[in-house]
Amino acid sequence: MKVKQFRYSQDNLGYLVYGSKTAIAIDPGAVSEIISFAKEKKVKIKYVTNTHSHHDHTSGNDLMLEKTHAQFLDCKAIRNKRSLKLDDEDLLVFHTPGHTRDSLTFKADNILITGDTLFNGTIGNCFSEDLLGFFNSLKFLCSFSKETIIYGGHDYVKDSMVYAKLIDKQNPETDRYLEKYNPDHIISTLEDELKVNPYIRFNDKAMVKVLNKKNLPGNTEYERFKSVYELY
Ligand SMILES: [Fe+2]
């Protein structure tokens, strides 16, 4: 299975996951680009779905369905399936609530499509009001191998590194991370994220130090996560 990223609107990122014959469009805002790419690769767009039900992620659904006659799978339907076959390969679907109650993460080989749960450099807002649930979702995503590729739902790389530097001025990794920034392809590994993304550095000694200095609660992983989440 392969994954192609498509940028649309200001900073939204959508994806086409494809095998040798069929494909699934996830958050398909870049409708015409996705269709052209699928034609070029000679794959049929069989399904359309979303990482969660926010409008900026679902805005391309109707046009994509009209132009391709693909089957629409809403977040709940696809979550219940847990995986989807694409040319005999499995695209895994995980429920990762927190940003919204219906947030999903997709796994194609070693690639995670994380929507607004985990971005490259930051995380989404906790609109579900279930911060502990959000933390558990992030912990689950952090349990994959360090080489796992993270494909998020927006490009917030530059702003997120400004913020990361505000929290931890001493971290030399933020500049290294920014040097790799390419607006045409927003990508990082879980290892990169664990070095720079302040919200998932809850077990990083440097982050524990930062919180101690600020006299913020930090005895448990969740306390540290919450302290960083509530910082600004
Ligand atoms: Fe969202």
Residues whose N, C-alpha, C, O or C-beta is under 5 A from the ligand:
A	BS01	LIG	H54 D116
